[in-house]
Amino acid sequence: MNCKQFQDWLSTRDIHSLVLPPEAVAHMIECEECKSLFNWDTRLEDQLKKAMRMEPMPRGLSDRISTSLDHQAASATRPSRTPRILGTAVACLVIILAAAYLPLPFHKVDTFKDLNQISLQAVKGHLAGNRRMNFTAQEVDQALEILTKTLGFQVLLPSLDPFDCTLLGGRICALGDCKAAYFVLEKHGRSGSLFIMDSQFLSKDLADGSRFNTRIKGCETCVWKNNGQIYAMVF
């Protein structure tokens, strides 16, 4: 099983099955990136199951809500000097009580505390040397649509002219525990990497245009936020 086959299996796997295909297990032993994708996907499924868990309604609450609604409907059919604010209050109470027993919303888990942490992870991914590409520069427009649909946020490429580099292609990857878009770059014969992920994975609320430049393990890194996304470029 190669990386593409693994990702195809991961996107269609039966999450209720506790037995993993031997070829998928073998691939994760060899490929740390696909292993990270699997762990990320598993944690996401666990969080979704917890978020969608139903809580039992207290005994008698349903009857009290129905009685209140029946009383309000009956009151509406006859003249009354009672201020309408009472009816509004009862309606609000019903909504609040009912909402308390609806499935809990899914809460994201922040992964990176600051741009420096993202720089470190981007350098690690860059130095891993996996330049595999599922699409080329000529296919980038169609690929961006697929990446957007798969990753759940609009993937927008920045202008590469200020960086004096060219785009060769890309694929989906893992940046730490986060799914991200990965693009292979080249500048004057040097290989580069560009990672793009949703800014929800950064715990700090940074303004668009925030930028962090550093040098790590001989690599020049530039990390910035724009369009609700985090960009991490490494050369």
Protein Blocks (a to p, Z undefined) as FASTA:
>chain_A
ZZklmmmmmmmccfkbmbdcfklmmmmmmmmklmmmmmmmmmmmmmmmmmmpccdddehk
lmmmmmmmmmmmmmmmpccfbdfklmmmmmmmmmmmmmmmgccddddddfbfbfklmmmm
mmmmmmnopabdfbdfklmmmmmmmmmmmnopacddddfklnopacfbdcdddehjaccd
dddddeehiacddddddfklpmbdcdehiacdddeehiacddddeehiacdddZZ
